Amino acid sequence: MTVACGRCRQGVGPGEHHAIVDEKGMKLQRTRLASVLVMMVFVIAMISAVVIGVLEITTEEVQLVQNHICAAQAVATAEAGLNDAFAELRANPAWNAGFTDRPFDQGAYSVAVNGSILRATGTTSRGYVATMEAQVTVSPAGPPHTVTINRLRINQ
């Protein structure tokens, strides 16, 4: 038994299919499938490019956050050095020995004393460095002596 094809009105047997042929002899169904395939490859390529771009931006953001954290740790380490020096000056206003590579957290600090100026350098375990410089005045009355910070500079 043959039935008329819905597209070309030609007779086909049950379960049989035939392709519509254009004037050049190309099968239109295969042409459509090829077009869809090319379109899908293009869409997948575009999605991949967007995903790679987002991953690149995210990776940079993570690195920036890590740099900020390490820089803050270096400043905190230098500040700990200044606080240690202030404690020494509160006990002895003539103290001027300073410190070299005193461990703090996962880093170390050094403090140099040059008259009334204390210069602390904090270094983290990852190698980030920060400096703090304080010009101080120590009161003669005490102990404990009062340490006044007249000027404070960070990373200058």
N, C-alpha and C positions, 0 to 999 in steps of 0.2 A: 504494500500500500504506500503510495506517495502522497506527501502533503506539500502545500505551497509554502515556500520560505517567506517569512514575514518581511524580509527586506527586498529581495529581488523577485519574488513571486515565481521562482522556478521550483520545480518539483524535487523533493528530496525524500529519501527513505527514512523510516523511523530510526532515531538515534544517530542519523548522519548529519553532518554539518558541512557546509562549504563556505569558503571565504568569498567575500565580494571582491571582484577584481576591477581595478580602475583601468583607464585607457592605456596606461603604460605596462600593464600586466603585473603590477605590484599588489600583493595582498594587503588590503587595508587593515585587517586585524593585526598583522605582524607590524605594520607601520605604527599603529596606535600603541601597541605594546612597547615597541622600541622608544617611542616618544615618552611614554610614561616612565620607562626605565631611565632614560636620560634625565628626565625631570627629577626623579627620586635621587639619583646620584648627585645632581646639583643641590638639591635641598639638604642632603646629608652632608655635603661639603660645606655648605653655609652654616649649618648647625655646628659642625666640628670647628669651624673657624671662630664662631662666637664662644664656644666652650673653651677653646685654647686661649682666647683673649681674656676671658674672665679668670681663668686659672693663673695667667701671667700677672694680672692686676692683683689678685689675691696673694700671690707669692710675694710681690713687692710690698704689699701692705704688712704682711707678717714680718718681713725683714725690717721694715721701718719701726714697727712696734718693738721688736727685739733690740734694735739699736737704741731706741728711746729708753728702754728698761735698763740696758747696760750703762748708758750715760748717767742715768739717775743713780744707779748703784755706785758709780765712780764718784759722783758728787757726795753721796752719803758717806762714802769711805773717807773722803777728804775732810768732811765735816766732823767725822769721828776723831780724826787726827787733831783738828783744832780744839775740839772739846777736851781731848786728853791734854793738850798743851795748856788750856785754860786751867785745868785742875792742878797742873804742876805750878803754874804762876800763882794760883790762890794759896798754895802751900808755901811757896818760896818766890818772892818777886824778883829775885836775882837769877832765877833759873834761865839758862840759855843753851842748854845742851842739845835740845831737839831730839828727834827720833829718826831711826832709819828702818824701813821695811817692817814695821810692826804689823802683825797679822790682824785682820778684821774681817769678819764674815768669810767670804771666799776670796778676799783680796788682801791688800796691805796698804799702809800709809806711811809717809815720811813727813816730818815737820822740820823746817829750818827756821832758826831764830836769827834775825838781824836787827838788833836794837829793839824797837817797839813794834817791829813787823814780824808776824808769824806767817809762814808760807807752808801750807799743807798740800801734799800731792797724794791723791788716792788712785790706786790702780786695782782694777778688777781682775778676776781669774781669766777673763777673756781678753785682757790687754787694753781695756778702755781706761783712759786717764782723765782726771779732773783736778784742777787746782783751786784752792781758796786762799786768799791772802787777807789777813786782818791786821789793821793797825790798832794797837791796844794801849790803854793806860792802866797801870796797876796802882791801886791806892796803897799808901804806906801803912795805913791802920790795919791791923789784923794780927794774927791769922784768924780766920781765913781772910785773905786780901780780896778786895773787890776788883774784878777785871772788867773794864769798860771797853767795848768795841767802838772805836771812833770811825773806822771805815772798813767796809768789807767788799772784796772783789771776788767774783766767781768766774773761773775760766777766762781770765784776761791776761 
